[in-house]
Amino acid sequence: MVIQSGYGYSCNHYPLRKFAEKNNNSKQFKYELTLDDGTLLNFNDKGEWTMATNIVEGVPTSIYPSAINHFVDSCFPKTKIVTITIKSDGYVVVLSNTLNVKFNNEGLIYGLNN
């Protein structure tokens, strides 16, 4: 079930990518996919994504609220989101300028760190 959810998710949001590697870490209830472009995707035991990372191309905007993309485009126009983690209280993103930004579940900013 987790594996199918992970493959379905990656096909929807990364349609032109092939799977390069997959790992199942049953101790942490985590499933990890690496795509051929270097994208790393982590999933929990329910098959829900928990983290996406791509240092070269950034992560696709389709996986997080549009308010996050609007904030990044407005405040940091020459950067991209290279890592995004979803938590129970929202999202933590790492920008290509190494800035960490925290957003609530609606995509409103509530924290900023170097």
C-alpha positions in Angstrom: 0.0 0.0 0.0 2.7 2.5 0.9 4.7 1.6 -2.1 1.7 2.0 -4.4 0.9 5.4 -2.9 4.5 6.6 -3.3 4.6 5.5 -6.9 1.2 7.1 -7.6 2.3 10.4 -5.9 5.6 10.6 -7.8 3.9 9.8 -11.2 1.4 12.6 -10.6 3.9 15.3 -9.5 7.0 14.1 -11.4 5.5 12.6 -14.6 8.6 12.7 -16.7 10.9 11.1 -14.1 12.0 7.5 -13.7 12.7 5.7 -10.5 16.4 5.3 -9.8 16.2 3.7 -6.3 13.8 2.8 -3.6 14.3 2.0 0.1 12.0 0.8 2.7 13.0 1.6 6.3 10.4 -0.4 8.4 11.9 0.8 11.7 10.8 4.4 11.0 7.8 3.4 8.9 9.3 5.3 6.0 9.5 4.7 2.3 12.0 6.6 0.2 12.1 7.0 -3.5 15.0 8.5 -5.5 14.2 9.7 -9.0 16.6 9.8 -11.9 17.0 13.6 -11.6 18.2 13.3 -8.0 14.8 14.1 -6.4 14.4 12.4 -3.0 10.9 11.7 -1.8 10.1 10.3 1.7 6.7 8.8 2.6 5.2 7.8 6.0 3.6 4.5 6.8 0.3 5.7 5.3 1.9 6.5 2.0 1.7 10.2 2.5 4.7 12.3 1.5 6.7 13.8 4.3 9.7 15.3 2.5 10.7 16.2 -1.0 14.1 17.5 -2.0 15.8 18.5 -5.3 18.7 20.8 -5.0 19.2 21.3 -8.7 15.6 21.9 -10.0 13.7 22.6 -6.9 10.5 20.8 -5.9 7.3 21.2 -8.0 4.8 23.8 -6.9 2.0 21.3 -7.2 2.9 19.6 -3.9 2.4 22.6 -1.5 -0.1 25.4 -1.0 0.0 28.2 -3.6 0.5 30.8 -0.8 4.0 29.3 -0.1 4.9 29.7 -3.8 3.5 33.3 -3.8 5.6 34.2 -0.7 8.8 32.8 -2.2 8.2 34.4 -5.6 7.4 37.8 -4.0 10.1 37.9 -1.3 12.9 35.8 -2.9 12.4 35.9 -6.6 15.7 34.4 -7.6 15.4 31.4 -5.3 13.6 28.1 -5.4 12.4 25.7 -2.8 14.9 22.9 -2.7 13.5 21.0 0.2 10.1 20.9 1.7 9.0 18.9 4.8 5.4 18.5 5.9 4.7 18.4 9.6 1.4 18.3 11.6 1.5 22.1 12.1 2.5 23.0 8.5 5.5 23.1 6.2 9.2 23.7 6.6 11.0 24.8 3.4 14.7 25.3 2.6 15.3 27.8 -0.2 18.2 27.7 -2.6 19.8 30.6 -0.7 19.8 28.3 2.4 17.1 30.2 4.2 14.6 28.1 6.2 11.0 29.2 6.3 8.1 27.8 8.3 4.5 28.0 7.1 1.3 26.9 8.7 -1.0 24.4 6.9 -2.7 27.2 4.9 0.7 28.4 3.7 1.1 31.5 5.9 4.6 32.2 7.2 5.3 31.9 10.9 9.1 31.5 11.1 12.3 32.4 9.2 15.8 31.2 10.0 19.3 31.3 8.4 
